[in-house]
Amino acid sequence: MGRKNRRLTVAYVKTAGPGRHYDAGGHGLILRVTLPRSRRWTWRGTVRGRTVELGLGSATYVSLREARERAYEYRRLSLSGIDPRVHARASLTFGEAFERVVEIQRRSWKKGSSTENGWRHTARAYMGPILDRPVGDVEATDVLQLVLPIWSEKHATADSVLRRISTVLKWAIAEGLRSDDPCPAVRAALPRQNGRSKHHRSIPHTELSRALERIENGQALPGTRLAVRFLALTATRSGEVRGTTWAEIDLAGRLWTVPGSRTKTRRKHRVPLSRQAIRVLEEARSLSDGHGLVFRGQDPCGPVSRTTMSKLFRVLGLPGTPHGLRASFRSWAAEIGVRREVAERALGHVVRNQVEAAYQRSDLLEQRRQVMQAWADHVAN
């Protein structure tokens, strides 16, 4: 990525390719483009005889005019013998801190994963009131006002918002921009979800791929291993997976139809099958005669037992339960902005609002097919 010098324009900032783009006459202003969606401003100058480069924020939040004004101010301070880094620390906004954290976290995210989209979606949708506030000024009451309205209705989303705010504030502590993280106190002040204290523990969706790899490389019987992977890929209930028969599977149509006699809602549930789920079924078929149960347990005539699946999680020390895989999916779906009704249909939930149910008679199969393929790509790559 080479150096490019020109007088920057708003249009150029939006389309500039990878590299460093120096704003001619811009008092040390540089636009750094490292990815199609990563455009950051930096200032480069000399402070007491040493070259210094400071971040000015993301081009998403900081306009060209604002970036030039900050660069001018940093240049003025440096010429006066003042270190502009002191000024920068005092004025860094939460939105700018968020961008720096995303830049750091991106190194551990899979290439092409939806994790970054999830982070950005929660910032746009739920963190707006604090994005322009100095990161050192964000208080517990600010965080509480963001998550309390959605804590009960969108609990998985609210939990993600709270965790991500906490991550940004912890980074700010490490940078010396603040002294505390109020998020644990906020969490303690929030009501218990649905008045219950016990939930099925779920593996964070960002860690699910590694968890499945551990299961894949473990000592579990093939039927158990395949059943858990199929459970994760389809976000269904463990009983539905354990009792799956080949008669319910349409490989050509990439569809699994769970009869109402085997669902919790007593209604037929059509499950679109991703490419990864099809591969699981093909491996399962190579281990059987293609008739009867798909996933067989220690008893070749019987299904994988619920106890065996739960024990596998405990033996490997995984931070969740088989049923909690549904929560992992729901959290991911909320974070990337999947429509609520599509996510709920994917989980096989019944629409309880009578008015909504009257108009929403489709099971949204084709929309769910796209979502389940995106989910499989997220956890199985």
N, C-alpha and C positions, 0 to 999 in steps of 0.2 A: 504494500500500500504506500503510494508515494505522496510527496508533499505537493499541494496545489495552492497557488496564490491567485486571488482575484477578489474584487469587491463583491461580497456575498449579497444575494437577494433572497427574498422570501421564497420565491419559486425554486431557486437553486438549492436552498436548504432542504426542501422537501424531496428533491430528486437526486441529490448528490450521491455518488457511488462510494464504496469503501475507501477509506484513506483519511488523511488530515487535510482539511481545507482551511487555509489561513485567510482571514479577512484583511485584505490590503487596507492599510490605514486604520485598522480596527483596534489599535492599542494592545495588540497581543492576543486578540480573539481568534480561537480555532474551533472549527466544527469537526468533531471526530465521528466518523461513521464506521462501525465495526460489523454491524449486521443490518439487514434491511429495516428492522424496527428499532435499531439502537443508534440514535443520533444525540450526541452529547456535546455541550459547550465546555471548553476549557480556556483558561487564561495562562499564557506563558510570559514570564518576565524575569527581571533580575532584582533580587532582594538582598541588599548588603553584600553584593559581589557574587551571589550564588543564583543559579537558574532555578526558578520555581514554577511548577505547573499546578494550577488549582482548578477543580471542577466548578462549573457555573450552573450545572443542572441539565436536565434533559430538554432537548429541543421540542419535546411534546408539551412541556409546561412553561418553558422560558422562550419568549419570542426573540427574534433577531434584534429588535430594538432594545429589549431589556438586557440581552446578553452584551450588547455594545456598551450600554450604560454601566454595567457591572465591570466590564473590562476597563473602561475609562477610569472608573473609581479605583480599581486595583492598581492601575498604572500610576495614577496620581499619588496614591498612598506610598507606593514603592519609591517613587522619586523623592518623596518627603522623608524617606528613611523609616517608614512604618511598615511592618510586616502585614500584608493584607490577609494572611492566614488567620490572624486574630479576628479581623472583621468578618471573614468568611464563616468561621465557626459560630459567631453570634447570629448570623442572618440565615443560615441554612434552614430551609423549610422541610416539613415532614415529607412533602412530595419529592423533594430532591434527595432526601435521605432514603426514601423508598426506592428511588431509581438506583442509588448506589448499592443498596442491599440486593436488588434484583440482579445487578451486574455481577456481584459476588456469587450469589446463589446459582446463577446460570451455569457456572463451571461444573456444578454437580448434577445438572439436569440433563436428561437424555436429549440428544439432538432430535429436533422435530417433535418433542413431547408437548403436551398441552399445558404443562405446569406454568409456564410464563404467562400464557393467556389467562389462566385461572387467577394468578396474582393480579394481573392488570384489571381483570373484570371486577374483582372485589374492591380494588382501589377506586375505579370509576363509579361503581354502583353504591358503595357504602362508606368510603373514606373522604368524600368530597369536602365536608366542613373543616377538615384539619390539614388538607394537602398544602395550603398556602400559609399555614401557621408555622412559626419557628419550631423546629423539632424539640427544642428545650422547653417550650411553653405548653406542650400537650399535657393535660392533666387527667386524673382519673375520671372526673365528671364529663370531660369531652368524650372519652372512650365509652363510658357508660351510655351516653346519649346516642352513640352510634349503634351499639349492639343490642340494647334493651328492646327497641321496637321490633326486632326480628328474632329475638332469642327463642321465643316459643314457636312461632310460625315457620321459621327457617333456621332451625337450631344448628344444622350442619354448616350452613353458610355463616351464621353468626360466630360459631366456634372458629371457623377458618379466618374470619375477619379479625377476631381477637388475637389469635395466634400470630398472624402476620403483622399486626400492629406491634405486638410484643417483640417480634424479631427485629423490626426496625428500631424500636426504642432501645433494645439491648445493644444494637450496633452503635447507636448514638451515645450510650454510656461508655462503650469501649473507645469512642472517639473523643471523649471528654466533653460532649455537648450537653449532657444532662447527668443527674446522679441517681435516678431511680426509674423503675419500670412499674407503673401502676396497674398493669393488666392482671396480675394475680389477685390484687385486692378487688378489682372489678369483677372477676370471675366468682370470687367468694360472695359478692353481694348480689349476684344474679340468682333468680329462682331456680329450683331444681326442675329439670325438664319433665313436664307432665306430672309433677309431684312425686316422681320416683327417684330413688337414689341408685338403683342398680340398672345397668344397661349391658347389652352384649358389647364387649370390648371389640373395637375395630382397628385393623391395621391402617395407618394413614395411607391413602392411595399412592402417595409418592414413594412409599417403601414396599408396596405390594409386589412389584416385580422381583425385588431381591428376595422377598419371603417365598415366592413361588419357586425361585431358583433353588432355595435351600430345601424345599420339599422335593423338588425334582432330583436333587443330588443325594437325598437321604435314603433311609433303609425301608421306607414304606412299601407295602405291596402295590403292584401296578394298579390294581383296581382302586385302591385308596388314593394313590397319587393322581390318577386321571380324574377321579370324582372331584377332588378338591380343585383342580385346575378348571374343570368344567363349571363348577360352582362359582368360581371367581369370574369366569368369562361371561356367564349368563346372568349373574346377580339374582339368581332364583333362591328358593329355600332348599336347605339340605335334604329334607325329606323328599322333595320333588326330584332332586338329582339322584338320590340313592335308589329310588324306585323306578327310574327311567327304563323303559323297555324299547327294543328296536322297532316295535310297531308304532311308537310315537314319533319316530325320527323320519324325516324326509330329507335325505342327503342332497338329492338333486335340487329340491326347492329351498334348501338351506333353512329348514324350519323344524322346530320341535314343538309339538302340540301336547300340552299337559292336560289330560281330561279333568273335568270338574270334580270327579271322584277323588282326585289326588291333590287338589289345591286347597289352601286354607279358606279361600273365598267361596269354594264350591262352584266356581265358574271356570270354564275352559280358558286356558292361558296359552296363547301362541307366542313362542320365543324365537326371534330371528337369530340365526347362527352366524357368527363371524367366521372368517377364514381360519382363525386359530381354534375356534370351537370345533369346526369340522375336522381339523387335524387330530384333535383329541379323540373324536369319535372314530376316526379311521384307525388310530392306534388301538382303541378299545376293541374294535371289530377284529383286528388281527390276533387278539388274545382270546376270542370267543368264536362260537359257531354262527354268530349273526342273528341269534334268536333269543328270546327271553330278555333277561336283564342286561343292561349295557355295562354297568359297573358292579362287578362281583367281588365279594369279600373273601375272607379266609375260607368260608364254606363256599365251594364252587357253585352251589345251587342257590345261595342266598346273597342279598345285597351287602354292600359295605355298611357297617354299623355306624350309627351316630356317635357312639362312644369312641370307636376307633378314630374317627375323623377329629374329634375334640382332643383326644389323647395325643395325636400327631402334633397339634399346635402346641400343647404343653411340653412335650418332649423336646421340641426344637426351640422352645423358649420364645415363640412368636407372640407379639403383643396384641393378641386378638383371639376371636373364636370363628368357627366356620360361618355361623349366622351373621357375625359382624362384617363379613365381606359385602353384604348388602348395604351396610352403612358406608363402607369405603366407596362403593359405586355412587351412592346418593350424594356424598360429599363432593366427589369429583364432578358429578353432573351439575350440582349447584354452582360450583366454582367456575366452570367454563360457560355457564349461562344456558344450559339445556332447559327448555320450557318445562315448567313444573308438571303439566299434565302428561308430557312425554316421559319424563323420569318416573312418575308414579305408575304409568302403564307398564313401563319396563320392569318395575318391581312387582307387578301383578296386583297392585292395590286397587280397591274399589273406589270410584268417585263418590264421595259421600254427600256432596252438595247436590240436592235434587234438581235444581235448575240447571247446573252445569252438566249433570249426568244426562238430562233430557236432550241437550244439544250435542253432547260429546258421546255419540254412540259408536263411533269407529274406535278400533283398538290401536290406531296410529301405527300400524305394522311397518310401513315403509320408512316413516320417520324414525321409528325405533331401530330399524335395521342399520341406518346410518350411525345412530348414537352408539349402538352396541359394537359396531366395527371400530369406531373411534376409541371406545373404552378398551377393547381388546388390543388395539395398537398401543395404547398407553401402558397397559400392564404386562404385555406378553413379549415386548421387544427386548 
